[in-house]
Amino acid sequence: MNAAMKIYRKKGIDKTSIRDIMSETGYSLGSFYLYFTDKEDLKEKLVVNIAVDLVLKAENSCYEKDPVERYISFINYIFDYFIDHPFELEIISQNINWALYSKIENDKDLKEAETTLQFILNRYESLFSSEYTYSQKLYILSLTIEILISTCKSTLMEGAILTIEEAKPVLYSLTKKMFYRDRR
């Protein structure tokens, strides 16, 4: 997967072949199929690995006691990471979707991601009123992450209306309103 990321950065995902990746590793082309069914499978697993690693690092950086403030700290870490790592922002933004969430829940090879989602949901359980189901809570958390990703991308565009530093307080204010209102 490290070789794939290296080649993806040089050539782009679409222009990279399995042969390119395996040439970078020094292993035979057939070795690829011991671990992945195809290039799409590799890409999904890369996205999951990046996301899992990022989520765990973001959560480990949070020290706030109030759950809403802690969640804002969590998403702030992710903001800063994506600003510093635009390639990862691009690969995540193009590939994180409900189909992948569904696959995570049903693919035994992606159990680490499912465990991470459950960990984050458990960690931020107190953000929600008790009326929401597990899936609804997961949807709300994923929606806030998707808004974060979209905001990162739009602030990095040439001619952006807001800088990232101008956009952050707006997103954090909306997040506070949403979660504090929900907890009443």
C-alpha atoms as an extended CHARMM CRD file, in Angstrom:
* protein
*
       184  EXT
         1         1  MET       CA              0.0000000000        0.0000000000        0.0000000000  PROA      1               0.0000000000
         2         2  ASN       CA              2.9390000000        2.3350000000        0.6170000000  PROA      2               0.0000000000
         3         3  ALA       CA              4.1740000000        1.6550000000       -2.8990000000  PROA      3               0.0000000000
         4         4  ALA       CA              0.7090000000        2.4100000000       -4.2830000000  PROA      4               0.0000000000
         5         5  MET       CA              0.5760000000        5.7440000000       -2.4470000000  PROA      5               0.0000000000
         6         6  LYS       CA              4.0390000000        6.6570000000       -3.7450000000  PROA      6               0.0000000000
         7         7  ILE       CA              3.0940000000        5.8790000000       -7.3480000000  PROA      7               0.0000000000
         8         8  TYR       CA             -0.3670000000        7.4770000000       -7.0000000000  PROA      8               0.0000000000
         9         9  ARG       CA              1.2850000000       10.7160000000       -5.9220000000  PROA      9               0.0000000000
        10        10  LYS       CA              3.5650000000       10.6470000000       -8.9800000000  PROA      10              0.0000000000
        11        11  LYS       CA              1.1740000000        9.4580000000      -11.6760000000  PROA      11              0.0000000000
        12        12  GLY       CA             -2.2970000000        9.8410000000      -10.2270000000  PROA      12              0.0000000000
        13        13  ILE       CA             -4.6140000000        6.9950000000       -9.3250000000  PROA      13              0.0000000000
        14        14  ASP       CA             -6.2210000000        6.5760000000      -12.7160000000  PROA      14              0.0000000000
        15        15  LYS       CA             -2.9150000000        6.4800000000      -14.5900000000  PROA      15              0.0000000000
        16        16  THR       CA             -1.2970000000        4.0020000000      -12.2080000000  PROA      16              0.0000000000
        17        17  SER       CA             -1.4030000000        0.3470000000      -13.1420000000  PROA      17              0.0000000000
        18        18  ILE       CA             -1.0590000000       -2.6740000000      -10.8950000000  PROA      18              0.0000000000
        19        19  ARG       CA              2.1770000000       -3.3830000000      -12.7580000000  PROA      19              0.0000000000
        20        20  ASP       CA              3.4770000000        0.1060000000      -11.7710000000  PROA      20              0.0000000000
        21        21  ILE       CA              2.6940000000       -0.5840000000       -8.1350000000  PROA      21              0.0000000000
        22        22  MET       CA              4.2590000000       -4.0260000000       -8.1040000000  PROA      22              0.0000000000
        23        23  SER       CA              7.3720000000       -2.7430000000       -9.8980000000  PROA      23              0.0000000000
        24        24  GLU       CA              7.7660000000       -0.2750000000       -7.0460000000  PROA      24              0.0000000000
        25        25  THR       CA              7.5260000000       -3.0840000000       -4.4660000000  PROA      25              0.0000000000
        26        26  GLY       CA              9.9310000000       -5.4120000000       -6.2330000000  PROA      26              0.0000000000
        27        27  TYR       CA              7.4290000000       -8.2840000000       -5.9790000000  PROA      27              0.0000000000
        28        28  SER       CA              5.8370000000      -10.1590000000       -8.8380000000  PROA      28              0.0000000000
        29        29  LEU       CA              2.5430000000       -9.0680000000      -10.3610000000  PROA      29              0.0000000000
        30        30  GLY       CA              0.9040000000      -12.2500000000       -9.0960000000  PROA      30              0.0000000000
        31        31  SER       CA              1.7180000000      -11.3090000000       -5.5060000000  PROA      31              0.0000000000
        32        32  PHE       CA             -0.7490000000       -8.4400000000       -5.7620000000  PROA      32              0.0000000000
        33        33  TYR       CA             -3.6620000000      -10.8510000000       -6.0750000000  PROA      33              0.0000000000
        34        34  LEU       CA             -2.7600000000      -12.5960000000       -2.8300000000  PROA      34              0.0000000000
        35        35  TYR       CA             -3.8830000000       -9.4490000000       -0.9990000000  PROA      35              0.0000000000
        36        36  PHE       CA             -6.2540000000       -7.5830000000       -3.3200000000  PROA      36              0.0000000000
        37        37  THR       CA             -8.8980000000       -8.6010000000       -5.8260000000  PROA      37              0.0000000000
        38        38  ASP       CA             -8.2350000000       -5.6380000000       -8.1110000000  PROA      38              0.0000000000
        39        39  LYS       CA             -7.0490000000       -2.0230000000       -8.1630000000  PROA      39              0.0000000000
        40        40  GLU       CA            -10.4050000000       -0.8210000000       -6.7890000000  PROA      40              0.0000000000
        41        41  ASP       CA            -10.0440000000       -3.1480000000       -3.7940000000  PROA      41              0.0000000000
        42        42  LEU       CA             -6.5720000000       -1.7210000000       -3.1320000000  PROA      42              0.0000000000
        43        43  LYS       CA             -7.9120000000        1.8300000000       -3.3690000000  PROA      43              0.0000000000
        44        44  GLU       CA            -10.7540000000        1.0790000000       -0.9310000000  PROA      44              0.0000000000
        45        45  LYS       CA             -8.3440000000       -0.4390000000        1.5660000000  PROA      45              0.0000000000
        46        46  LEU       CA             -6.0020000000        2.5400000000        1.2080000000  PROA      46              0.0000000000
        47        47  VAL       CA             -8.8750000000        4.9320000000        1.8640000000  PROA      47              0.0000000000
        48        48  VAL       CA             -9.9460000000        2.9360000000        4.9050000000  PROA      48              0.0000000000
        49        49  ASN       CA             -6.3650000000        2.8120000000        6.2450000000  PROA      49              0.0000000000
        50        50  ILE       CA             -5.9030000000        6.5610000000        5.8010000000  PROA      50              0.0000000000
        51        51  ALA       CA             -9.2720000000        7.2640000000        7.4280000000  PROA      51              0.0000000000
        52        52  VAL       CA             -8.7520000000        4.8700000000       10.3470000000  PROA      52              0.0000000000
        53        53  ASP       CA             -5.2910000000        6.2460000000       11.0670000000  PROA      53              0.0000000000
        54        54  LEU       CA             -6.5150000000        9.8350000000       10.8320000000  PROA      54              0.0000000000
        55        55  VAL       CA             -9.5370000000        9.2340000000       13.0700000000  PROA      55              0.0000000000
        56        56  LEU       CA             -7.4440000000        7.5630000000       15.7640000000  PROA      56              0.0000000000
        57        57  LYS       CA             -4.8080000000       10.3060000000       15.6890000000  PROA      57              0.0000000000
        58        58  ALA       CA             -7.5140000000       12.9780000000       15.7920000000  PROA      58              0.0000000000
        59        59  GLU       CA             -9.2260000000       11.3720000000       18.7730000000  PROA      59              0.0000000000
        60        60  ASN       CA             -5.9320000000       10.9080000000       20.6050000000  PROA      60              0.0000000000
        61        61  SER       CA             -5.2580000000       14.6430000000       20.2460000000  PROA      61              0.0000000000
        62        62  CYS       CA             -8.4600000000       15.6260000000       22.0830000000  PROA      62              0.0000000000
        63        63  TYR       CA             -8.3720000000       16.5270000000       25.7520000000  PROA      63              0.0000000000
        64        64  GLU       CA            -11.5790000000       18.5290000000       26.2530000000  PROA      64              0.0000000000
        65        65  LYS       CA            -14.1170000000       17.2140000000       28.7680000000  PROA      65              0.0000000000
        66        66  ASP       CA            -17.2380000000       18.6900000000       27.1520000000  PROA      66              0.0000000000
        67        67  PRO       CA            -18.2740000000       16.2860000000       24.3350000000  PROA      67              0.0000000000
        68        68  VAL       CA            -19.1440000000       19.0540000000       21.8760000000  PROA      68              0.0000000000
        69        69  GLU       CA            -15.8600000000       20.8770000000       22.4630000000  PROA      69              0.0000000000
        70        70  ARG       CA            -14.0570000000       17.5500000000       22.2040000000  PROA      70              0.0000000000
        71        71  TYR       CA            -15.7530000000       16.8260000000       18.8760000000  PROA      71              0.0000000000
        72        72  ILE       CA            -14.8080000000       20.2740000000       17.5730000000  PROA      72              0.0000000000
        73        73  SER       CA            -11.2080000000       19.5630000000       18.5840000000  PROA      73              0.0000000000
        74        74  PHE       CA            -11.4990000000       16.2330000000       16.7680000000  PROA      74              0.0000000000
        75        75  ILE       CA            -12.6850000000       17.8150000000       13.5220000000  PROA      75              0.0000000000
        76        76  ASN       CA            -10.1390000000       20.6240000000       13.8680000000  PROA      76              0.0000000000
        77        77  TYR       CA             -7.3540000000       18.0270000000       13.8640000000  PROA      77              0.0000000000
        78        78  ILE       CA             -8.8040000000       16.5290000000       10.6870000000  PROA      78              0.0000000000
        79        79  PHE       CA             -9.0620000000       19.9910000000        9.0960000000  PROA      79              0.0000000000
        80        80  ASP       CA             -5.4230000000       20.7160000000        9.8150000000  PROA      80              0.0000000000
        81        81  TYR       CA             -4.3300000000       17.2940000000        8.5700000000  PROA      81              0.0000000000
        82        82  PHE       CA             -6.1260000000       17.6940000000        5.2550000000  PROA      82              0.0000000000
        83        83  ILE       CA             -4.7730000000       21.1830000000        4.7290000000  PROA      83              0.0000000000
        84        84  ASP       CA             -1.2530000000       19.8000000000        5.2280000000  PROA      84              0.0000000000
        85        85  HSD       CA             -1.9470000000       16.6520000000        3.1370000000  PROA      85              0.0000000000
        86        86  PRO       CA             -3.9490000000       17.6600000000        0.0460000000  PROA      86              0.0000000000
        87        87  PHE       CA             -3.4010000000       14.3210000000       -1.7160000000  PROA      87              0.0000000000
        88        88  GLU       CA             -5.0060000000       12.4550000000        1.1770000000  PROA      88              0.0000000000
        89        89  LEU       CA             -7.8550000000       15.0020000000        1.1520000000  PROA      89              0.0000000000
        90        90  GLU       CA             -8.4140000000       14.2860000000       -2.5230000000  PROA      90              0.0000000000
        91        91  ILE       CA             -8.3380000000       10.4930000000       -2.2350000000  PROA      91              0.0000000000
        92        92  ILE       CA            -10.6210000000       10.5260000000        0.8160000000  PROA      92              0.0000000000
        93        93  SER       CA            -13.0500000000       13.0390000000       -0.6720000000  PROA      93              0.0000000000
        94        94  GLN       CA            -13.4130000000       11.0200000000       -3.8500000000  PROA      94              0.0000000000
        95        95  ASN       CA            -13.9000000000        7.6870000000       -2.1230000000  PROA      95              0.0000000000
        96        96  ILE       CA            -15.6290000000        8.0750000000        1.2460000000  PROA      96              0.0000000000
        97        97  ASN       CA            -19.3150000000        7.4280000000        0.7130000000  PROA      97              0.0000000000
        98        98  TRP       CA            -22.2010000000        5.3980000000        2.0800000000  PROA      98              0.0000000000
        99        99  ALA       CA            -21.3390000000        2.4580000000       -0.1750000000  PROA      99              0.0000000000
       100       100  LEU       CA            -17.9390000000        2.2470000000        1.5140000000  PROA      100             0.0000000000
       101       101  TYR       CA            -19.5300000000        2.5550000000        4.9880000000  PROA      101             0.0000000000
       102       102  SER       CA            -21.8290000000       -0.3150000000        4.0540000000  PROA      102             0.0000000000
       103       103  LYS       CA            -18.9220000000       -2.3800000000        2.7760000000  PROA      103             0.0000000000
       104       104  ILE       CA            -17.0180000000       -1.7140000000        6.0110000000  PROA      104             0.0000000000
       105       105  GLU       CA            -19.9110000000       -3.1410000000        8.0040000000  PROA      105             0.0000000000
       106       106  ASN       CA            -20.0480000000       -6.2850000000        5.8480000000  PROA      106             0.0000000000
       107       107  ASP       CA            -16.4370000000       -7.0360000000        4.8300000000  PROA      107             0.0000000000
       108       108  LYS       CA            -14.4110000000       -9.0970000000        7.2980000000  PROA      108             0.0000000000
       109       109  ASP       CA            -11.1890000000       -7.6710000000        5.8230000000  PROA      109             0.0000000000
       110       110  LEU       CA            -12.2960000000       -4.1790000000        6.8930000000  PROA      110             0.0000000000
       111       111  LYS       CA            -13.0900000000       -5.0040000000       10.5400000000  PROA      111             0.0000000000
       112       112  GLU       CA            -10.4820000000       -2.5010000000       11.7600000000  PROA      112             0.0000000000
       113       113  ALA       CA            -12.4750000000        0.2910000000       10.1350000000  PROA      113             0.0000000000
       114       114  GLU       CA            -15.7440000000       -0.9630000000       11.5960000000  PROA      114             0.0000000000
       115       115  THR       CA            -14.1460000000       -1.1290000000       15.0330000000  PROA      115             0.0000000000
       116       116  THR       CA            -12.8560000000        2.4270000000       14.5600000000  PROA      116             0.0000000000
       117       117  LEU       CA            -16.3130000000        3.6810000000       13.5710000000  PROA      117             0.0000000000
       118       118  GLN       CA            -17.8060000000        2.0220000000       16.6340000000  PROA      118             0.0000000000
       119       119  PHE       CA            -15.0240000000        3.4610000000       18.8090000000  PROA      119             0.0000000000
       120       120  ILE       CA            -15.7000000000        6.9920000000       17.5590000000  PROA      120             0.0000000000
       121       121  LEU       CA            -19.4400000000        6.5800000000       17.8730000000  PROA      121             0.0000000000
       122       122  ASN       CA            -19.0560000000        5.2530000000       21.4250000000  PROA      122             0.0000000000
       123       123  ARG       CA            -16.6350000000        8.0550000000       22.2600000000  PROA      123             0.0000000000
       124       124  TYR       CA            -19.1350000000       10.6950000000       21.1140000000  PROA      124             0.0000000000
       125       125  GLU       CA            -22.3170000000        8.9320000000       22.2310000000  PROA      125             0.0000000000
       126       126  SER       CA            -23.1440000000       11.7710000000       24.6110000000  PROA      126             0.0000000000
       127       127  LEU       CA            -23.4580000000       14.1770000000       21.6740000000  PROA      127             0.0000000000
       128       128  PHE       CA            -26.8200000000       12.6650000000       20.7990000000  PROA      128             0.0000000000
       129       129  SER       CA            -30.2360000000       12.3970000000       22.3130000000  PROA      129             0.0000000000
       130       130  SER       CA            -31.2600000000        8.8100000000       22.9880000000  PROA      130             0.0000000000
       131       131  GLU       CA            -33.9000000000        8.8300000000       20.2660000000  PROA      131             0.0000000000
       132       132  TYR       CA            -31.3870000000        8.1750000000       17.4730000000  PROA      132             0.0000000000
       133       133  THR       CA            -30.5000000000        4.6980000000       16.2530000000  PROA      133             0.0000000000
       134       134  TYR       CA            -26.9040000000        3.5530000000       15.7860000000  PROA      134             0.0000000000
       135       135  SER       CA            -27.1980000000        4.1160000000       12.0160000000  PROA      135             0.0000000000
       136       136  GLN       CA            -28.6420000000        7.5980000000       12.4760000000  PROA      136             0.0000000000
       137       137  LYS       CA            -25.8300000000        8.5630000000       14.8360000000  PROA      137             0.0000000000
       138       138  LEU       CA            -23.2650000000        7.2060000000       12.4010000000  PROA      138             0.0000000000
       139       139  TYR       CA            -24.9340000000        9.1730000000        9.6220000000  PROA      139             0.0000000000
       140       140  ILE       CA            -24.7720000000       12.4140000000       11.6340000000  PROA      140             0.0000000000
       141       141  LEU       CA            -21.0720000000       11.9200000000       12.4140000000  PROA      141             0.0000000000
       142       142  SER       CA            -20.2740000000       11.0010000000        8.8120000000  PROA      142             0.0000000000
       143       143  LEU       CA            -22.2610000000       14.0000000000        7.5830000000  PROA      143             0.0000000000
       144       144  THR       CA            -20.1770000000       16.3500000000        9.7260000000  PROA      144             0.0000000000
       145       145  ILE       CA            -17.0060000000       14.7610000000        8.3450000000  PROA      145             0.0000000000
       146       146  GLU       CA            -18.2900000000       15.1250000000        4.7810000000  PROA      146             0.0000000000
       147       147  ILE       CA            -19.0470000000       18.8100000000        5.4410000000  PROA      147             0.0000000000
       148       148  LEU       CA            -15.5370000000       19.1870000000        6.8440000000  PROA      148             0.0000000000
       149       149  ILE       CA            -14.0260000000       17.5590000000        3.7320000000  PROA      149             0.0000000000
       150       150  SER       CA            -16.1210000000       19.7280000000        1.4300000000  PROA      150             0.0000000000
       151       151  THR       CA            -15.1200000000       22.8420000000        3.3560000000  PROA      151             0.0000000000
       152       152  CYS       CA            -11.4300000000       21.9090000000        3.1390000000  PROA      152             0.0000000000
       153       153  LYS       CA            -11.6660000000       21.3810000000       -0.5960000000  PROA      153             0.0000000000
       154       154  SER       CA            -13.5600000000       24.6120000000       -1.2330000000  PROA      154             0.0000000000
       155       155  THR       CA            -11.1700000000       26.7290000000        0.8500000000  PROA      155             0.0000000000
       156       156  LEU       CA             -8.1650000000       25.3190000000       -1.0040000000  PROA      156             0.0000000000
       157       157  MET       CA             -9.5970000000       26.1790000000       -4.4130000000  PROA      157             0.0000000000
       158       158  GLU       CA             -8.1690000000       29.1400000000       -6.2600000000  PROA      158             0.0000000000
       159       159  GLY       CA            -10.4400000000       32.1330000000       -5.7300000000  PROA      159             0.0000000000
       160       160  ALA       CA            -12.0890000000       30.6030000000       -2.6530000000  PROA      160             0.0000000000
       161       161  ILE       CA            -14.6260000000       32.8400000000       -0.9240000000  PROA      161             0.0000000000
       162       162  LEU       CA            -13.2460000000       32.0250000000        2.5290000000  PROA      162             0.0000000000
       163       163  THR       CA             -9.8800000000       30.8790000000        3.7770000000  PROA      163             0.0000000000
       164       164  ILE       CA             -9.7530000000       27.8070000000        5.9860000000  PROA      164             0.0000000000
       165       165  GLU       CA             -9.1970000000       30.0200000000        9.0300000000  PROA      165             0.0000000000
       166       166  GLU       CA            -12.3340000000       32.0180000000        8.1580000000  PROA      166             0.0000000000
       167       167  ALA       CA            -14.3930000000       28.8830000000        7.5080000000  PROA      167             0.0000000000
       168       168  LYS       CA            -13.4470000000       26.9840000000       10.6710000000  PROA      168             0.0000000000
       169       169  PRO       CA            -15.3060000000       29.2430000000       13.1500000000  PROA      169             0.0000000000
       170       170  VAL       CA            -18.4530000000       29.0800000000       11.0170000000  PROA      170             0.0000000000
       171       171  LEU       CA            -18.3910000000       25.2850000000       10.9100000000  PROA      171             0.0000000000
       172       172  TYR       CA            -17.6230000000       25.0500000000       14.6230000000  PROA      172             0.0000000000
       173       173  SER       CA            -20.4700000000       27.4170000000       15.4550000000  PROA      173             0.0000000000
       174       174  LEU       CA            -22.9030000000       25.3310000000       13.4120000000  PROA      174             0.0000000000
       175       175  THR       CA            -21.5990000000       22.1530000000       15.0260000000  PROA      175             0.0000000000
       176       176  LYS       CA            -22.1470000000       23.6170000000       18.4910000000  PROA      176             0.0000000000
       177       177  LYS       CA            -25.6780000000       24.7000000000       17.6300000000  PROA      177             0.0000000000
       178       178  MET       CA            -26.5270000000       21.3000000000       16.1990000000  PROA      178             0.0000000000
       179       179  PHE       CA            -25.1970000000       19.2290000000       19.0850000000  PROA      179             0.0000000000
       180       180  TYR       CA            -26.0950000000       21.5130000000       21.9860000000  PROA      180             0.0000000000
       181       181  ARG       CA            -29.6610000000       21.7990000000       20.6820000000  PROA      181             0.0000000000
       182       182  ASP       CA            -29.8670000000       18.0130000000       20.2520000000  PROA      182             0.0000000000
       183       183  ARG       CA            -28.6750000000       17.3250000000       23.8170000000  PROA      183             0.0000000000
       184       184  ARG       CA            -31.4630000000       19.3670000000       25.4560000000  PROA      184             0.0000000000
